[in-house]
Amino acid sequence: MSERRETPANLSRTATRGTAVTAGGLWIKTLVQMASTVLLARLLSPADFGLLAMVMVVVGAADLVRDFGLTGAVIQARAIGERTWSSIMWVSVGLGVAFMVVVAALAPVLAWLYAEPQLVVLTLVIAPTLLINGFAMPLQARLQRELRFTTLAQLDVVSMVVGVALAIGAALLGWGVWSLVVLAGAGQLYRLIALWVVVRPRFGRPRIVPEVKPLLATGGSIFGVQLLNYAAKNADNLIIGQQLGPTQLGYYSRAYALFLLPLQQLNGPLGRVALPVLSSLQDDPERFRRYIRGSLLVIGYLTLPAYAIAAAVAGPLIGLLLGPGWEASATVFALLAIAGMCHAIANVQGWLYITLGRAHRQLVYFLVTKPVLIAGFVVGVWWGGIYGVAAMYSIVTVLELVPGFVVAIRGTFVRAGDVVRPVVRPLILALAGFGAAAGFTWNVPLPDFPALLLGCLAGAVPAALAMLIPAYRRDVRELISFAGRMRSTPAAVDPAIDPVAAAPTDVDDIALADVARGDGR
């Protein structure tokens, strides 16, 4: 089958609807994941979650090596023929087989490192997921290049439901940590089967055509970035597990999983849509910049206040979600929320590097900055255990944000104002929301549910008051316009790609004199 790509005239509608569909799918996934978190936290012990986290540090690293940045390289490529697709599939499956064997061979080493003998069997059972992902990667990348976001969202939701349902059933039967293995593997296996049915791939005979070599070169740089990023984001699990044991790692890993949810809900769907769309706009600087500005406006308003208020009500939030005995996770979550605000904005850096063909520059930048974060984890675990690790994560992430954007936009047509202006007002709103929510929650002793409800309502008061300011009302109109575009007809949509509708009140044209100036990132 030939590769299907959208025409420029349809990209705007496709991008907006794709973002909405993907976001909707992720919202459903989050509800399912939240339900599984609530139930499994009550059926399993922190040590069970810690044991799985120990294994996934190694399996996740191996999965990155298996991918070798090919997913990003495939999405970024301007055109891919059928022979090239066949070669990509053979390369991906071959890497899946190789790294499945490598991880299985490392099982005794992993058990020795953590002094946990049961990790041998756990690692051997989880290793085949690398082969499953090797088959699935090119199939998903193809759907993503073709902007088939509805299909991908459906696959995401159903695979999550399958994994969660089977895991909860296993936990009720008393399987302990093995129910988490079911959660990790069952959904992935279903996803592969569904992708195979939808894409109907043709492997052809095993061969590597010359057209794959540029993809491997680009993928190599993307892989280097991903590996450094993965090492920085998972060194905390390795250090905590080795120094403090599975129970403390269980507390930390549950807080970390909840901390990731807002990022997954917005940055996930926006990123999935943004990469192929921005790649199509490499030769149209103005439309590219408008897409970046609109995306940051959406990210700013929907993630920054959410993290700020969640940090303020972390105690009752974790109490309701995880139940008694998980109090340590609340403090970790509140500290990580600061990093979450930075990550929400910083994810756009990756879009710029990949879609503008600058993955090599990002690799060099990460070679400098990611070792600093890992060193911060070492200092943090010595300084304050899991709380110290979470605090250092946030401190280093805040310090890296500004230089990260300076490097990402230098030498491109993207300007500093494209990054700063859209997030200034959301940041001010987030800080005000945190102050209001914390002022109530920390000073009025209540049971968890009313404390959470009233704390969130207090955090929403600054947003209501902000509607008295014209600039905030204009931003709301922009967001409403974005939502309206999901239902618009192609003829009614401006072909200039922008997740927020392009209008006379474009983000770049809104006067900000009545709002405090500063680095909103």
Secondary structure by P-SEA (a helix, b strand, c coil): ccbbbbcccaaaaaaaaaaaaaaaaaaaaaaaaaaaaaaaaaaccaaaaaaaaaaaaaaaaaaaaaacaaaaaaaacccccaaaaaaaaaaaaaaaaaaaaaaaaaaaaaaaaacccaaaaaaaaacaaaaaaaacaaaaaaaaaacaaaaaaaaaaaaaaaaaaaaaaaaaacccaaaaaaaacaaaaaaaaaaaaaaccccccccccccaaaaaaaaaaaaaaaaaaaaaacaaaaaaaacccaaaaaaaaaaaaaaaccccccaaaaaaaaaaaaaaacccaaaaaaaaaaaaaaaaaccaaaaaaaaaaaaaaaaaaccccaaaaaaaaaaaaaaaaaaaaaaaaaaaaaaacaaaaaaaaaaccaaaaaaaaaaaaaccaaaaaaaaaaaaaaaaaaaaaaaaaccccccccccccccaaaaaaaaaaaaaaaaccccccccaaaaaaaaaaaaaaaaaaacccaaaaaaaaaaaaaaaacccccccccccccccccccccccccccccccccccc
